[in-house]
Amino acid sequence: MRILVTGGAGFIGGHIVEAALARGWEVRILDSLDPGIHPGPPRTNQAAGLLVGDVCDAGAVAAALAGIDVVVHQSAKVGLGVDFSDAPDYIRNNDLGTAVLLAGMAAAGTDRLVLASSMVVYGEGAYTDPAGRLVRPGPRRVEDLQNGIFDPRDPATGRILLPALVTEDAALDPRNVYAASKLAQENLASAWARSTGGMAVALRYHNVYGPGMPRNTPYAGVASLFRSALARGEAPRVFEDGGQRRSFIHVADVAQANLRSAEALSGGSLHPGGFRAYNVGAGEVHTIGHMAAVLSAQSGGPEPVVTGEFRLGDVRHITASSARIQAELGWAPRHSFDDGMREFATAPLRGAVD
Ligand SMILES: NC(=O)c1ccc[n+]([C@@H]2O[C@H](COP(=O)([O-])OP(=O)(O)OC[C@H]3O[C@@H](n4cnc5c(N)ncnc54)[C@H](O)[C@@H]3O)[C@@H](O)[C@H]2O)c1
């Protein structure tokens, strides 16, 4: 198998490259080595061919695609960013980049795509009422949050809802520019599949963590923010009451989900229709407060501080049902939360942005 990993010098892409090489696959990387992300030279495996180039550059994409069976598209501008002035940059890197890549694939006759998507396309997680019926929550009320009532209410009855696992059929509700750009990537991939006869899998990663995660930046995930605080000798600051539920997933498991998807695509065993989305999250559900406590304990640092602070746009609970990818592609996570967090507490992070 010959794969092209866009963003292969990044956190998740780097783990995909290593896992694919370990399987004996031929790997090419297309990565712009964005200096904001890579303050120093990246540590890419020499066995992979590294092309330094922008996915928005049709010439670079054409060169990268020569002889490739499956494209594993990870390059993106990630995270929530600083403010709305970041919007054009998100759309350029994520959506223009995906359009240029897909046009290049159509021209080259490369007809298999694995796309890195995200749980952010859902907005909120799934909730039920006490009778077990799925209910879409309304926006959380400021007075509730000020009074320490963080769980969303049933808009019809005002009763507090119960968290449930989100499935791929849930309504999509991208709530920020990054989320909108990730959903647009999925829509572009679906349109490409329909128009060219190609096949695409979109993997909706949940909270990814593990070695090589970027440090404390406006684009970093919560696990990395806690690790960076502990590295400075500070207590992790946990918002709300720390009870926010997530499906933390180890980056090595995410890499395996990508390889499994590439194999399924090259075997032609994809669900009919050319495009299929899958959640990629751990079966175990943990809270953000628990994760902070485990990281503090494992690194011997100060205990987390639960601040009660809140941000109106934050998602209260979002946890994955990964039943679809398990049933259709045979992927299941291998890393337990306890082992993964023990390793992550002292694992090297990327970049020196503390
Ligand atoms: N990290 C997470 O928790 C998470 C969760 C959900 C989805 N994702 C998705 O996974 C993918 C990988 O994320 P990551 O955490 O590894 O990010 P990352 O920032 O570590 O890696 C992204 C890589 O893409 C490269 N890149 C960015 N723009 C480019 C462009 N225009 N052309 C070529 N290369 C470019 C960067 O140089 C970098 O090496 C992204 O698509 C992201 O949206 C990540």
The ligand as an SDF file (V2000), in Angstrom:
LIG
                    3D

 44 48  0  0  0  0  0  0  0  0999 V2000
   -5.7640   16.7880   18.0020 N   0  0  0  0  0  0  0  0  0  0  0  0
   -7.0560   16.5290   18.1960 C   0  0  0  0  0  0  0  0  0  0  0  0
   -7.5180   16.3190   19.3440 O   0  0  0  0  0  0  0  0  0  0  0  0
   -7.9960   16.4570   17.0110 C   0  0  0  0  0  0  0  0  0  0  0  0
   -9.3470   16.1960   17.2680 C   0  0  0  0  0  0  0  0  0  0  0  0
  -10.2120   16.1230   16.1910 C   0  0  0  0  0  0  0  0  0  0  0  0
   -9.7410   16.2810   14.8940 C   0  0  0  0  0  0  0  0  0  0  0  0
   -8.4360   16.5500   14.6700 N   0  0  0  0  0  0  0  0  0  0  0  0
   -7.9850   16.6950   13.2720 C   0  0  0  0  0  0  0  0  0  0  0  0
   -6.8470   15.8500   13.0770 O   0  0  0  0  0  0  0  0  0  0  0  0
   -5.9780   16.4100   12.1040 C   0  0  0  0  0  0  0  0  0  0  0  0
   -4.5580   16.4470   12.6330 C   0  0  0  0  0  0  0  0  0  0  0  0
   -4.5360   17.2760   13.8010 O   0  0  0  0  0  0  0  0  0  0  0  0
   -3.2400   17.4140   14.7130 P   0  0  0  0  0  0  0  0  0  0  0  0
   -3.7140   17.5280   16.1150 O   0  0  0  0  0  0  0  0  0  0  0  0
   -2.2430   16.3690   14.3590 O   0  0  0  0  0  0  0  0  0  0  0  0
   -2.7080   18.8430   14.2400 O   0  0  0  0  0  0  0  0  0  0  0  0
   -1.2060   19.3860   14.0790 P   0  0  0  0  0  0  0  0  0  0  0  0
   -1.2940   20.8690   14.0820 O   0  0  0  0  0  0  0  0  0  0  0  0
   -0.2970   18.7300   15.0540 O   0  0  0  0  0  0  0  0  0  0  0  0
   -0.7910   18.8720   12.6300 O   0  0  0  0  0  0  0  0  0  0  0  0
   -1.2680   19.4570   11.4510 C   0  0  0  0  0  0  0  0  0  0  0  0
   -0.1320   19.4040   10.4200 C   0  0  0  0  0  0  0  0  0  0  0  0
   -0.6640   19.9280    9.1950 O   0  0  0  0  0  0  0  0  0  0  0  0
    0.3080   20.8050    8.6370 C   0  0  0  0  0  0  0  0  0  0  0  0
   -0.4280   21.7950    7.8380 N   0  0  0  0  0  0  0  0  0  0  0  0
   -1.2780   22.7560    8.2890 C   0  0  0  0  0  0  0  0  0  0  0  0
   -1.7580   23.4630    7.2500 N   0  0  0  0  0  0  0  0  0  0  0  0
   -1.2030   22.9230    6.1200 C   0  0  0  0  0  0  0  0  0  0  0  0
   -1.3130   23.2100    4.7430 C   0  0  0  0  0  0  0  0  0  0  0  0
   -2.0780   24.2230    4.3010 N   0  0  0  0  0  0  0  0  0  0  0  0
   -0.6070   22.4490    3.8620 N   0  0  0  0  0  0  0  0  0  0  0  0
    0.1760   21.4340    4.2910 C   0  0  0  0  0  0  0  0  0  0  0  0
    0.3230   21.1260    5.5970 N   0  0  0  0  0  0  0  0  0  0  0  0
   -0.3620   21.8610    6.5030 C   0  0  0  0  0  0  0  0  0  0  0  0
    1.0410   21.4250    9.8240 C   0  0  0  0  0  0  0  0  0  0  0  0
    2.3390   21.8970    9.4750 O   0  0  0  0  0  0  0  0  0  0  0  0
    1.0720   20.2470   10.7970 C   0  0  0  0  0  0  0  0  0  0  0  0
    2.2780   19.4930   10.6410 O   0  0  0  0  0  0  0  0  0  0  0  0
   -6.5790   17.7730   11.7460 C   0  0  0  0  0  0  0  0  0  0  0  0
   -7.3030   17.6490   10.5390 O   0  0  0  0  0  0  0  0  0  0  0  0
   -7.5090   18.0840   12.8990 C   0  0  0  0  0  0  0  0  0  0  0  0
   -8.5730   18.9310   12.4990 O   0  0  0  0  0  0  0  0  0  0  0  0
   -7.5420   16.6470   15.6950 C   0  0  0  0  0  0  0  0  0  0  0  0
  1  2  1  0
  2  3  2  0
  2  4  1  0
  4  5  1  0
  4 44  2  0
  5  6  2  0
  6  7  1  0
  7  8  2  0
  8  9  1  0
  8 44  1  0
  9 10  1  0
  9 42  1  0
 10 11  1  0
 11 12  1  0
 11 40  1  0
 12 13  1  0
 13 14  1  0
 14 15  2  0
 14 16  1  0
 14 17  1  0
 17 18  1  0
 18 19  2  0
 18 20  1  0
 18 21  1  0
 21 22  1  0
 22 23  1  0
 23 24  1  0
 23 38  1  0
 24 25  1  0
 25 26  1  0
 25 36  1  0
 26 27  1  0
 26 35  1  0
 27 28  2  0
 28 29  1  0
 29 30  1  0
 29 35  2  0
 30 31  1  0
 30 32  2  0
 32 33  1  0
 33 34  2  0
 34 35  1  0
 36 37  1  0
 36 38  1  0
 38 39  1  0
 40 41  1  0
 40 42  1  0
 42 43  1  0
M  CHG  2   8   1  16  -1
M  END
$$$$
